[in-house]
Amino acid sequence: MKEFVFLKVLDRFQGVFIKLGCDYVMMRRILQVKFTMDGCRVPTIMNRASRSRGQSGTDDRNVFLRSLWIYLIMGMMLVPFVLMKQNYMYQMSIAAGILMFLVMTSMISDFSSVLLDIRDRMIISTKPVDKRTINFARTLHIINYLLILTGTLAGPSLIAGLFSHGIVFFIVYLLEIVLMDILVLVITALLYLLILNFFDGERLKDMINYFQIALSIAIVIGYQLEGHAFSLINFHAHFHQAWWQFLIPPFWFGATFAWLMSGQATFSLILLSAFALVIPLLLFAIYIRLMPVFERQLQKLSSHATKAVQKRYIGLKVLAGIATGKDQERSFFRFAALMMARERDFKLRVYPSLGFSVILPFIIILDSALSHGLIVLEASKWFLSIYLSGVVIPTVMLMLKNSANYGGAWIYQVTPIQDYTALYKGTIKAALLRLFAPIYVVQSVIYVAIFGFRIIPDLVVVLLSMWLYAVITFRVSRQVLPFSEPFSAAQQATRWSTLPLIMLIMVFALVHYLSTLVTYGVYIYGVVLLILNLVVWKIGFRVVARTAKGEVA
């Protein structure tokens, strides 16, 4: 079996793991198997994707590793902050904030499914393997990818810092990246453990998904709060301490540079720097002690509360009857809604995006209110920021192709269905009504309270735009039958495919803004969108249906 660099590095610390009560030899073998399996590309149903590229059904390159180029590009935004030499507290706190934002969002969207995976317990625990060893293997598996991720994100700024500030800066920055990864992983795991301690069964799975939304919102708010804190001090070298800044980790890492690189040995900066070192290590020690508890609590994820699930979807038939037309479309609507409700992996990947779509519009109007006042905000056209609620739509449309039970997609081939139009229409309607519509309704009520009843026609226009945008997003993406591919097939696609699609939202917002400059322009634009929706939703799926049918056949 292939030897991995990460395992060779671990070998130098095997004594530490042995003292922590871990069977190092067994843990190393488990990690070696995990890394080997990660390198094997899981073929999609009937290997359609591989055949389309002229490749065989297997590929020894890791899909995650092949998607790192987008993180490298994103990491370039850190370089200007690192190259500054005016205020280490400012530049490195902002850089750390951006880095933690990107890593944390990736953690809760991509790695939570690994952290909460109970297959290790079901498969390996039946063998004579210590539970602590299994937990260490799971944790190190995630840490390996977090290090690769943050190394790619911070790589350009690390190199820039080495040449601009010297070797001391480089070493401090590298150590803080490691501490940052530990902090992100442990905070996420301990918060999940807190939820696992109070809930079980299906209720637990729902609470985890709601927690992901809350955590996503907290990350965005914390990032904004950091920026406003620096705007208050006007970017000067003298840092005006406030108690709440001890609660925001990017300040810890920024203070370390201000202390070691600028020589600002104030009590507050030294204490913040101590937090950067002590808190991650302390939390990691607590996490190690709680590993057996975490493992036991994870078993709750395998329990089911079917009665509660059945109660929850009593109104599904009614909603399907209102939103759909033909019987086939109604059946597929109910099927897709149930799949999205019961697929834990689907929710683990999509729900963080729901959190961002909830908070992003309000972040925009909050900045405007703080800058110009509430009265100016009410009379402005900042209500168009509600278009940002649509950022969840590309993620949802791309994820609709995937399922943990993708092997069951053979059912599409044996059903006596000649036209797949109803399948796609029912699935997209279910996704919009289940995931996007509740968010938009709540946001619309709040926006009306802020901007007044004058924006109601505009809100209708935005809704029509999002309905049209959903179909466009689905059409420009690769047409695959819903829930017919593994989630690994979407790992690379979701890295870059959503970016140009999100830019399309800005195009809709721009056209909407231009329509407000013309008398009755909003109403005219609304009628045009209504006609386009009627046409697109009627004929827009026919080509897709035939293409998908041909692929499956």
Secondary structure, 3 states (H helix, E strand, C coil): CCCCHHHHHHHCCHHHHHHCCCCHHHHHHHHHHHHHHHCCCCCCHHHHHHHHCCCCCCCCCCHHHHCHHHHHHHHHHHHHHHHCCCCHHHHHHHHHHHHHHHHHHHHHHHHHHHHCCCHHHHHCCCCCCCHHHHHHHHHHHHHHHHHHHHHHHHHHHHHHHHHHHCHHHHHHHHHHHHHHHHHHHHHHHHHHHHHHHHCCHHHHHHHHHHHHHHHHHHHHHHHHHHHHHHHHCCCCCCCCCCHHHHHCHHHHHHHHHHHHCCCCCCHHHHHHHHHHHHHHHHHHHHHHHCHHHHHHHHHHHHCCCHHHHHHHCCCHHHHHHHHCCCHHHHHHHHHHHHHHHHCHHHHHHHHHHHHHHHHHHHHHHHHHHHHHCHHHHHCCCHHHHHHHHHHHHHHHHHHCCECCCHHHHHHHHHCCCCCCHHHHHHHHHHHHHHHHHHHHHHHHHHHHHHHCHHHHHHHHHHHHHHHHHHHHHHHHCCCCCCCCECHHHHCCHHHHCHHHHHHHHHHHHHHHHHHHCCCCHHHHHHHHHHHHHHHHHHHCCHHHHHHHHHHHC
